[in-house]
């Protein structure tokens, strides 16, 4: 995996802090319409998939801070359900299946170590339904709930998982 990409993924929370606070300040201090934020979120969804929640959203920042106090599965599920009222989460989640970028597995180099599944919060919530490397299960990267935190990609020791342009 590219060192720059891995460094960005490992610093995702700090990027979320900076961008989330930036979005909040931009909207509140400059009185920017929320429609522009929704439009930006949709544009990001078309290109990258559901990245807004985990990389940019001020509410996503608050939810991650709450999750850090208790890494319990119920708290992770609460993080998922806060998105019920968010139009950006709805639209970009729907766009996960057709966005320009997606999480792709190179099956010929995968060692089936399972480290990607251990890092994926979607697999943690529904392990009987989702897996990044098991062919008989659904790829969580294409699911509505995947917020492209890319922890799975960073965890892959031999670079079998990539976040790249869809063919």
ROROTI-996272 format. One record per residue: residue number from 1; residue in one letter; z, x, y of N, C-alpha, C, CB in turn. Coordinates in nm, 2 decimals, always signed. Each point is the difference from the previous one (the first is absolute). Last residue first. Glycine has a CB too. Example, Ala and Ser with C-alpha at 12.3 -4.5 7.8 and 13.67 -1.06 7.14 Angstrom:
<pts>
2,S,+0.71,+1.28,-0.22,+0.00,+0.09,+0.11,+0.08,-0.08,+0.11,-0.22,+0.12,-0.06 .
1,A,+0.21,-0.09,-0.51,+0.00,-0.09,+0.12,+0.00,+0.09,+0.12,+0.12,-0.19,-0.12 .
</pts>
This chain:
<pts>
167,X,-1.20,-1.35,-0.02,-0.14,+0.02,-0.03,-0.07,-0.13,-0.02,+0.05,+0.22,-0.11 .
166,X,+0.40,-0.06,+0.42,-0.05,-0.08,-0.12,-0.15,+0.02,-0.02,+0.18,-0.17,+0.04 .
165,X,+0.17,+0.53,+0.20,-0.10,-0.11,+0.03,-0.05,-0.06,-0.13,-0.07,+0.12,+0.20 .
164,X,+0.56,+0.09,-0.23,-0.13,+0.04,+0.05,-0.09,-0.12,+0.02,+0.03,+0.22,-0.12 .
163,X,+0.45,+0.00,-0.08,-0.02,-0.11,+0.10,-0.13,+0.04,+0.07,+0.25,-0.06,+0.03 .
162,X,-0.06,+0.21,-0.54,-0.05,+0.03,+0.13,-0.01,-0.13,+0.08,-0.13,+0.20,-0.09 .
161,X,+0.34,+0.03,-0.41,-0.01,-0.11,+0.09,-0.04,+0.05,+0.14,+0.18,-0.12,-0.13 .
160,X,-0.14,+0.44,-0.20,-0.08,-0.11,-0.06,-0.01,-0.12,+0.08,+0.06,+0.09,-0.22 .
159,X,+0.18,+0.36,+0.28,-0.10,-0.05,+0.09,-0.10,-0.11,-0.07,+0.01,+0.22,+0.12 .
158,X,+0.40,+0.03,-0.30,-0.13,+0.06,-0.02,-0.12,-0.06,+0.08,+0.08,+0.06,-0.22 .
157,X,+0.40,-0.21,+0.23,+0.00,+0.15,-0.01,-0.13,+0.07,-0.01,+0.22,-0.03,-0.10 .
156,X,-0.05,-0.45,+0.33,-0.09,+0.04,-0.11,+0.00,+0.16,+0.00,-0.14,-0.22,+0.02 .
155,X,+0.37,-0.05,+0.32,+0.08,+0.04,-0.12,-0.09,+0.05,-0.11,+0.16,-0.17,+0.07 .
154,X,-0.34,+0.01,+0.35,+0.07,+0.12,+0.03,+0.08,+0.05,-0.13,+0.02,-0.07,+0.24 .
153,X,-0.24,-0.35,-0.25,-0.10,+0.11,+0.01,+0.07,+0.13,+0.02,-0.17,-0.16,+0.10 .
152,X,+0.43,-0.22,-0.11,-0.05,+0.02,-0.13,-0.10,+0.12,+0.00,+0.03,-0.25,-0.05 .
151,X,+0.16,+0.09,+0.45,+0.09,+0.08,-0.07,-0.05,+0.03,-0.14,+0.19,-0.10,+0.13 .
150,X,-0.39,-0.18,+0.24,-0.06,+0.12,-0.06,+0.10,+0.09,-0.07,-0.18,-0.02,+0.17 .
149,X,+0.18,-0.42,+0.09,+0.09,+0.10,+0.04,-0.05,+0.14,-0.06,+0.19,-0.17,+0.01 .
148,X,-0.39,-0.31,+0.00,-0.06,+0.13,+0.01,+0.10,+0.11,+0.05,-0.22,-0.11,+0.04 .
147,X,+0.29,-0.37,-0.17,-0.01,+0.04,+0.14,-0.04,+0.14,+0.03,+0.18,-0.16,+0.04 .
146,X,-0.21,-0.27,-0.44,+0.00,+0.15,+0.03,-0.02,+0.03,+0.15,-0.09,+0.04,-0.23 .
145,X,+0.09,-0.49,+0.02,+0.12,+0.05,+0.05,+0.00,+0.15,+0.03,+0.11,-0.18,-0.12 .
144,X,-0.48,-0.08,-0.07,+0.03,-0.05,+0.13,+0.12,+0.07,+0.06,-0.10,-0.22,-0.06 .
143,X,-0.18,+0.49,-0.31,+0.07,-0.13,+0.01,+0.03,-0.03,+0.15,+0.10,+0.04,-0.23 .
142,X,-0.31,+0.36,+0.04,-0.09,-0.11,+0.04,+0.07,-0.13,+0.02,-0.18,+0.12,-0.12 .
141,X,+0.41,+0.27,-0.02,-0.07,+0.04,+0.12,-0.10,-0.11,+0.05,+0.03,+0.24,-0.06 .
140,X,+0.21,-0.25,-0.37,+0.07,-0.05,+0.12,-0.06,+0.03,+0.13,+0.21,+0.01,-0.13 .
139,X,-0.44,-0.08,-0.36,+0.03,+0.11,+0.09,+0.07,-0.06,+0.13,-0.21,+0.13,-0.09 .
138,X,+0.24,-0.34,-0.42,-0.06,-0.01,+0.13,+0.03,+0.11,+0.09,+0.01,-0.25,-0.02 .
137,X,-0.02,+0.29,-0.53,+0.07,-0.06,+0.11,-0.07,+0.00,+0.13,+0.21,+0.07,-0.12 .
136,X,-0.35,+0.14,-0.30,+0.02,-0.14,-0.04,+0.08,-0.07,+0.11,-0.01,+0.06,-0.24 .
135,X,-0.09,+0.42,+0.25,-0.12,-0.08,+0.02,+0.02,-0.15,-0.03,-0.12,+0.20,-0.06 .
134,X,+0.47,+0.18,+0.27,-0.03,-0.07,-0.13,-0.11,-0.10,+0.02,+0.24,+0.02,-0.06 .
133,X,-0.08,+0.25,+0.43,-0.07,+0.08,-0.10,-0.02,-0.07,-0.13,+0.09,+0.19,+0.11 .
132,X,+0.14,-0.38,+0.28,-0.11,+0.08,+0.06,-0.08,+0.07,-0.10,+0.14,+0.02,+0.20 .
131,X,+0.14,-0.50,-0.25,+0.01,+0.14,-0.03,-0.12,+0.07,+0.07,+0.12,-0.04,-0.22 .
130,X,+0.14,-0.50,+0.15,-0.07,+0.11,+0.07,+0.02,+0.14,-0.05,+0.02,-0.15,+0.20 .
129,X,+0.18,-0.26,-0.40,-0.13,-0.05,+0.05,-0.08,+0.12,+0.06,+0.11,-0.22,+0.05 .
128,X,+0.34,+0.26,-0.23,-0.08,-0.06,-0.11,-0.14,-0.04,+0.05,+0.21,-0.08,-0.11 .
127,X,+0.13,+0.25,+0.42,-0.05,+0.10,-0.09,-0.09,-0.05,-0.12,+0.20,+0.14,+0.06 .
126,X,-0.01,-0.29,+0.43,-0.06,-0.07,-0.11,-0.07,+0.10,-0.10,-0.04,-0.20,+0.16 .
125,X,+0.32,+0.35,+0.21,+0.03,-0.14,+0.00,-0.06,-0.08,-0.11,+0.02,+0.02,+0.24 .
124,X,-0.11,+0.44,-0.19,+0.14,-0.01,-0.02,+0.04,-0.15,+0.00,+0.04,+0.22,+0.11 .
123,X,-0.48,-0.10,+0.00,+0.02,+0.01,-0.15,+0.15,-0.01,-0.03,-0.20,+0.15,-0.02 .
122,X,+0.08,-0.15,+0.47,-0.05,-0.12,-0.06,+0.02,+0.00,-0.15,-0.17,-0.02,+0.18 .
121,X,+0.29,+0.39,+0.09,+0.10,-0.11,+0.01,-0.06,-0.13,-0.06,+0.09,+0.11,+0.21 .
120,X,-0.20,+0.42,-0.33,-0.06,-0.12,+0.05,+0.10,-0.11,+0.00,-0.22,+0.07,-0.08 .
119,X,+0.30,+0.38,-0.10,+0.00,+0.00,+0.14,-0.05,-0.14,+0.06,-0.03,+0.25,+0.00 .
118,X,+0.02,-0.16,-0.47,+0.14,+0.01,+0.04,+0.02,-0.01,+0.15,+0.04,+0.14,-0.20 .
117,X,-0.48,-0.13,+0.01,+0.07,-0.13,-0.02,+0.14,+0.00,+0.04,-0.15,-0.04,-0.19 .
116,X,-0.09,+0.45,+0.20,-0.05,-0.09,+0.10,+0.07,-0.14,-0.01,-0.23,+0.12,-0.01 .
115,X,+0.32,+0.21,-0.32,+0.07,+0.03,+0.13,-0.05,-0.10,+0.11,+0.03,+0.24,-0.07 .
114,X,-0.18,-0.20,-0.41,+0.07,-0.11,+0.05,+0.07,+0.02,+0.13,+0.02,-0.07,-0.23 .
113,X,-0.33,+0.33,-0.10,+0.14,+0.04,+0.02,+0.09,-0.11,+0.06,-0.07,+0.23,+0.03 .
112,X,-0.43,-0.16,-0.18,+0.09,-0.11,-0.03,+0.15,+0.03,+0.00,-0.19,-0.08,-0.14 .
111,X,-0.22,+0.35,+0.28,+0.09,+0.04,-0.12,+0.09,-0.11,-0.05,-0.01,+0.24,+0.09 .
110,X,-0.49,-0.20,+0.19,+0.13,-0.06,+0.00,+0.07,+0.04,-0.13,-0.08,-0.20,+0.14 .
109,X,-0.38,+0.30,-0.01,+0.10,+0.10,+0.03,+0.14,-0.05,+0.00,-0.17,+0.11,+0.14 .
108,X,-0.22,-0.39,-0.23,-0.02,+0.12,-0.08,+0.10,+0.11,+0.02,-0.24,-0.06,+0.00 .
107,X,+0.22,-0.36,+0.25,+0.06,-0.01,-0.13,-0.01,+0.12,-0.09,-0.05,-0.24,+0.01 .
106,X,+0.09,+0.13,+0.52,-0.10,+0.08,-0.08,+0.06,+0.00,-0.14,-0.08,+0.14,+0.20 .
105,X,+0.18,-0.51,+0.20,+0.05,+0.09,-0.10,-0.12,+0.07,-0.07,+0.20,-0.15,-0.04 .
104,X,-0.09,-0.09,+0.56,-0.09,+0.02,-0.12,+0.06,+0.10,-0.10,-0.20,-0.06,+0.15 .
103,X,+0.29,-0.28,+0.32,+0.07,+0.10,-0.09,-0.08,+0.00,-0.13,+0.23,-0.03,+0.11 .
102,X,-0.46,-0.09,+0.38,+0.08,-0.05,-0.11,+0.06,+0.11,-0.08,-0.14,-0.21,-0.01 .
101,X,-0.18,+0.05,+0.50,+0.07,+0.10,-0.08,+0.09,-0.07,-0.11,+0.01,+0.15,+0.20 .
100,X,-0.29,-0.42,+0.07,-0.08,+0.12,-0.02,+0.07,+0.10,-0.08,-0.11,-0.05,+0.22 .
99,X,+0.24,-0.46,-0.31,+0.00,+0.09,+0.12,-0.08,+0.13,-0.04,+0.23,-0.08,+0.07 .
98,X,-0.13,-0.33,-0.34,-0.13,+0.03,+0.05,+0.00,+0.10,+0.11,-0.07,-0.23,-0.07 .
97,X,+0.47,+0.06,-0.16,-0.10,+0.01,-0.11,-0.14,+0.04,+0.05,+0.13,-0.18,-0.11 .
96,X,+0.24,+0.11,+0.42,+0.03,+0.12,-0.09,-0.11,+0.01,-0.11,+0.24,-0.03,+0.04 .
95,X,-0.19,-0.33,+0.30,-0.11,+0.10,+0.01,+0.02,+0.12,-0.09,-0.02,-0.08,+0.23 .
94,X,+0.35,-0.27,-0.20,-0.12,-0.06,-0.06,-0.12,+0.10,+0.01,+0.08,-0.23,+0.07 .
93,X,+0.31,+0.35,+0.14,+0.03,-0.01,-0.14,-0.12,-0.05,-0.08,+0.24,-0.03,+0.05 .
92,X,-0.25,+0.03,+0.42,-0.02,+0.14,-0.05,+0.03,+0.00,-0.15,+0.05,+0.10,+0.22 .
91,X,+0.02,-0.51,+0.00,-0.14,+0.04,+0.01,-0.02,+0.14,-0.06,-0.02,-0.14,+0.21 .
90,X,+0.47,-0.03,-0.19,-0.09,-0.09,-0.08,-0.14,+0.05,+0.00,+0.14,-0.19,+0.06 .
89,X,+0.17,+0.42,+0.21,+0.02,+0.03,-0.15,-0.09,-0.09,-0.08,+0.24,+0.06,+0.05 .
88,X,-0.25,-0.13,+0.41,-0.06,+0.13,-0.03,+0.02,+0.03,-0.15,+0.04,+0.08,+0.24 .
87,X,+0.17,-0.47,-0.06,-0.15,-0.02,-0.02,-0.07,+0.13,-0.03,+0.01,-0.19,+0.15 .
86,X,+0.51,+0.04,-0.26,-0.07,+0.10,+0.08,-0.15,-0.02,-0.02,+0.19,+0.16,-0.01 .
85,X,+0.21,-0.38,-0.21,-0.03,-0.06,+0.13,-0.10,+0.09,+0.08,+0.22,-0.11,+0.00 .
84,X,-0.06,+0.24,-0.44,-0.05,-0.13,-0.01,-0.05,-0.06,+0.13,+0.15,-0.03,-0.19 .
83,X,+0.07,+0.46,+0.09,-0.14,+0.00,+0.04,-0.06,-0.14,-0.01,-0.02,+0.23,-0.07 .
82,X,+0.46,-0.10,-0.07,+0.00,-0.01,+0.15,-0.15,-0.02,+0.05,+0.21,+0.14,+0.01 .
81,X,-0.10,-0.07,-0.48,+0.00,-0.13,+0.05,+0.00,-0.02,+0.15,+0.11,-0.06,-0.21 .
80,X,-0.09,+0.49,-0.02,-0.13,-0.06,-0.02,+0.00,-0.14,+0.06,-0.02,+0.13,-0.21 .
79,X,+0.41,+0.11,+0.24,-0.10,+0.07,+0.08,-0.14,-0.07,-0.02,+0.13,+0.22,-0.01 .
78,X,+0.23,-0.35,-0.26,+0.02,-0.05,+0.13,-0.11,+0.05,+0.09,+0.25,-0.03,-0.04 .
77,X,-0.22,+0.21,-0.38,-0.07,-0.13,-0.01,+0.02,-0.07,+0.14,+0.05,-0.02,-0.25 .
76,X,+0.17,+0.43,+0.19,-0.15,+0.02,+0.00,-0.07,-0.13,+0.00,+0.03,+0.22,-0.12 .
75,X,+0.43,-0.24,+0.08,-0.03,+0.04,+0.14,-0.15,+0.02,+0.01,+0.23,+0.10,+0.03 .
74,X,-0.06,-0.18,-0.46,+0.00,-0.12,+0.08,-0.03,+0.03,+0.15,+0.17,-0.10,-0.16 .
73,X,-0.13,+0.46,-0.15,-0.12,-0.07,-0.01,-0.01,-0.13,+0.08,-0.02,+0.09,-0.23 .
72,X,+0.33,+0.33,+0.39,+0.00,-0.10,-0.11,-0.14,-0.08,+0.00,+0.26,-0.02,+0.03 .
71,X,-0.06,+0.39,+0.26,-0.13,+0.01,-0.07,-0.01,-0.10,-0.11,-0.01,+0.24,+0.06 .
70,X,+0.29,-0.20,+0.42,+0.02,-0.05,-0.14,-0.14,+0.00,-0.07,+0.20,-0.14,+0.07 .
69,X,-0.17,+0.31,+0.37,+0.15,-0.02,-0.02,+0.03,-0.04,-0.15,+0.02,-0.06,+0.24 .
68,X,-0.47,+0.10,-0.07,+0.06,+0.14,-0.03,+0.15,-0.01,-0.02,-0.18,+0.10,+0.14 .
67,X,-0.09,-0.49,-0.02,-0.01,+0.04,-0.14,+0.07,+0.13,-0.03,-0.22,-0.12,-0.01 .
66,X,+0.19,-0.03,+0.46,+0.10,-0.08,-0.08,-0.01,+0.04,-0.15,-0.03,-0.19,+0.16 .
65,X,-0.28,+0.39,+0.12,+0.14,+0.05,+0.03,+0.10,-0.08,-0.07,-0.08,+0.07,+0.23 .
64,X,-0.36,-0.21,-0.27,+0.02,+0.13,-0.08,+0.14,+0.06,+0.04,-0.25,+0.04,+0.00 .
63,X,+0.12,-0.43,+0.23,+0.02,-0.03,-0.14,+0.02,+0.12,-0.08,-0.14,-0.20,+0.03 .
62,X,+0.03,+0.25,+0.43,+0.13,-0.06,-0.02,+0.03,-0.03,-0.14,-0.02,-0.10,+0.23 .
61,X,-0.41,+0.26,-0.14,+0.10,+0.10,+0.03,+0.14,-0.05,-0.02,-0.16,+0.11,+0.16 .
60,X,-0.19,-0.42,-0.18,+0.00,+0.08,-0.12,+0.10,+0.12,+0.01,-0.24,-0.06,-0.04 .
59,X,+0.16,-0.20,+0.42,+0.08,-0.07,-0.09,+0.01,+0.07,-0.14,-0.07,-0.22,+0.12 .
58,X,-0.21,+0.41,+0.22,+0.14,+0.01,+0.03,+0.09,-0.08,-0.09,-0.07,+0.02,+0.24 .
57,X,-0.42,+0.19,-0.39,+0.07,-0.12,+0.05,+0.15,+0.02,+0.04,-0.16,-0.12,-0.16 .
56,X,-0.18,+0.46,-0.04,-0.01,-0.04,+0.15,+0.10,-0.10,+0.04,-0.24,+0.06,-0.01 .
55,X,+0.17,+0.12,-0.45,-0.03,+0.11,+0.08,+0.01,-0.03,+0.15,-0.15,+0.08,-0.18 .
54,X,+0.22,-0.39,-0.19,+0.08,+0.11,-0.04,-0.03,+0.13,+0.09,-0.01,-0.09,-0.23 .
53,X,-0.21,-0.35,+0.30,+0.14,-0.03,-0.03,+0.08,+0.13,-0.02,-0.07,-0.22,-0.11 .
52,X,-0.41,+0.23,+0.17,+0.07,-0.03,+0.12,+0.15,-0.01,-0.03,-0.20,-0.12,+0.09 .
51,X,-0.16,+0.19,-0.41,+0.07,+0.11,+0.04,+0.10,-0.03,+0.12,-0.19,+0.14,-0.08 .
50,X,-0.15,-0.37,-0.29,+0.12,-0.05,+0.07,+0.09,+0.12,+0.04,-0.01,-0.21,-0.14 .
49,X,-0.51,+0.30,+0.11,+0.08,-0.09,-0.08,+0.13,-0.03,+0.07,-0.10,+0.10,-0.21 .
48,X,-0.28,+0.17,+0.39,+0.10,+0.07,-0.08,+0.07,-0.09,-0.10,+0.03,+0.16,+0.18 .
47,X,-0.39,-0.33,+0.12,-0.03,+0.14,-0.03,+0.09,+0.06,-0.11,-0.08,+0.03,+0.24 .
46,X,+0.15,-0.48,-0.08,-0.14,+0.01,-0.05,-0.04,+0.14,-0.04,-0.06,-0.18,+0.15 .
45,X,+0.49,+0.10,+0.04,-0.01,-0.05,-0.13,-0.14,+0.00,-0.06,+0.18,-0.15,+0.06 .
44,X,-0.10,+0.28,+0.39,+0.06,+0.10,-0.09,-0.02,-0.05,-0.14,+0.16,+0.08,+0.18 .
43,X,-0.28,-0.38,+0.14,-0.10,+0.11,+0.00,+0.05,+0.11,-0.10,-0.07,-0.05,+0.24 .
42,X,+0.37,-0.30,-0.15,-0.11,-0.05,-0.09,-0.11,+0.11,-0.01,+0.04,-0.24,+0.07 .
41,X,+0.32,+0.32,+0.22,+0.05,+0.00,-0.14,-0.11,-0.05,-0.10,+0.23,-0.05,+0.09 .
40,X,-0.31,+0.04,+0.38,+0.01,+0.14,-0.05,+0.04,+0.01,-0.15,+0.05,+0.07,+0.24 .
39,X,-0.05,-0.50,-0.03,-0.14,+0.06,-0.01,+0.00,+0.14,-0.05,-0.07,-0.15,+0.18 .
38,X,+0.48,-0.04,-0.08,-0.05,-0.07,-0.12,-0.14,+0.06,-0.03,+0.14,-0.21,+0.04 .
37,X,+0.06,+0.34,+0.36,+0.06,+0.07,-0.12,-0.05,-0.06,-0.13,+0.21,+0.04,+0.14 .
36,X,-0.36,-0.24,+0.26,-0.05,+0.14,-0.02,+0.06,+0.07,-0.11,-0.04,+0.01,+0.24 .
35,X,+0.21,-0.43,-0.13,-0.13,-0.01,-0.06,-0.07,+0.13,-0.02,-0.02,-0.23,+0.10 .
34,X,+0.43,+0.17,+0.13,+0.02,+0.03,-0.14,-0.14,-0.02,-0.07,+0.24,-0.07,+0.01 .
33,X,-0.20,+0.22,+0.51,-0.01,-0.12,-0.08,+0.02,+0.04,-0.15,-0.14,-0.12,+0.17 .
32,X,+0.34,+0.41,+0.23,-0.12,-0.01,-0.08,+0.01,-0.12,-0.08,-0.04,+0.25,+0.00 .
31,X,+0.35,-0.03,+0.35,-0.03,-0.14,-0.02,-0.14,-0.03,-0.07,+0.14,-0.05,+0.20 .
30,X,+0.12,+0.47,-0.10,-0.13,-0.03,+0.07,-0.04,-0.14,-0.02,-0.06,+0.24,-0.04 .
29,X,+0.47,-0.11,-0.15,+0.00,+0.06,+0.14,-0.13,-0.03,+0.07,+0.16,+0.18,-0.07 .
28,X,-0.09,-0.33,-0.39,+0.10,-0.05,+0.09,+0.00,+0.05,+0.14,+0.14,-0.01,-0.20 .
27,X,-0.46,+0.15,-0.14,-0.01,-0.14,+0.02,+0.11,-0.05,+0.10,-0.08,-0.02,-0.24 .
26,X,+0.07,+0.48,+0.14,-0.13,-0.04,+0.06,+0.00,-0.15,+0.03,-0.11,+0.19,-0.12 .
25,X,+0.48,-0.01,-0.12,+0.00,+0.03,+0.15,-0.13,-0.04,+0.07,+0.15,+0.19,-0.05 .
24,X,-0.13,-0.24,-0.43,+0.10,-0.09,+0.07,+0.00,+0.03,+0.15,+0.14,+0.00,-0.21 .
23,X,-0.41,+0.28,-0.05,-0.06,-0.14,+0.01,+0.10,-0.09,+0.07,-0.13,+0.04,-0.21 .
22,X,+0.28,+0.40,+0.14,-0.11,-0.01,+0.09,-0.06,-0.13,+0.02,-0.05,+0.23,-0.06 .
21,X,+0.38,-0.16,-0.27,+0.06,+0.00,+0.13,-0.11,-0.01,+0.11,+0.20,+0.13,-0.09 .
20,X,-0.36,-0.08,-0.35,+0.07,-0.13,+0.02,+0.07,-0.01,+0.13,+0.04,+0.00,-0.24 .
19,X,-0.25,+0.41,+0.13,-0.09,-0.10,+0.02,+0.06,-0.14,+0.02,-0.17,+0.13,-0.13 .
18,X,+0.45,+0.24,+0.03,-0.07,+0.03,+0.12,-0.09,-0.12,+0.03,+0.01,+0.25,-0.04 .
17,X,+0.22,-0.27,-0.37,+0.09,-0.01,+0.12,-0.07,+0.02,+0.13,+0.18,+0.09,-0.15 .
16,X,-0.43,-0.03,-0.25,+0.04,-0.15,+0.03,+0.09,-0.01,+0.11,-0.03,-0.05,-0.24 .
15,X,-0.06,+0.48,+0.10,-0.12,-0.05,+0.06,+0.02,-0.15,+0.04,-0.15,+0.16,-0.13 .
14,X,+0.47,+0.05,-0.12,+0.01,+0.05,+0.13,-0.12,-0.05,+0.09,+0.13,+0.20,-0.08 .
13,X,-0.12,-0.30,-0.38,+0.11,-0.07,+0.06,+0.01,+0.04,+0.15,+0.12,-0.02,-0.22 .
12,X,-0.44,+0.25,-0.06,-0.03,-0.14,+0.03,+0.11,-0.07,+0.08,-0.15,-0.01,-0.20 .
11,X,+0.09,+0.47,+0.00,+0.05,-0.02,+0.13,-0.02,-0.15,+0.05,-0.04,+0.25,+0.06 .
10,X,-0.13,-0.08,-0.48,+0.14,+0.03,+0.00,+0.07,-0.02,+0.13,-0.06,+0.17,-0.17 .
9,X,-0.41,-0.24,+0.15,+0.07,-0.10,-0.09,+0.15,+0.03,+0.00,-0.21,-0.03,-0.14 .
8,X,-0.06,+0.35,+0.36,+0.01,-0.13,+0.08,+0.07,-0.11,-0.08,-0.21,+0.06,+0.11 .
7,X,+0.13,+0.35,-0.32,+0.10,+0.02,+0.10,+0.02,-0.13,+0.08,-0.05,+0.25,+0.01 .
6,X,-0.29,-0.23,-0.33,+0.13,-0.01,-0.07,+0.11,+0.02,+0.11,-0.10,+0.09,-0.21 .
5,X,-0.34,-0.04,+0.36,+0.02,-0.14,-0.04,+0.14,-0.02,-0.07,-0.24,-0.03,-0.03 .
4,X,+0.10,+0.47,+0.14,+0.02,-0.08,+0.13,+0.03,-0.15,-0.04,-0.15,+0.15,+0.13 .
3,X,+0.03,+0.15,-0.48,+0.13,+0.03,+0.05,+0.04,-0.08,+0.13,-0.02,+0.23,-0.09 .
2,X,-0.32,-0.39,-0.32,+0.00,+0.07,+0.13,+0.14,+0.02,+0.06,-0.23,-0.10,+0.04 .
1,X,+0.16,+0.05,-0.57,+0.00,-0.08,+0.12,+0.00,+0.09,+0.12,+0.12,-0.19,-0.12 .
</pts>
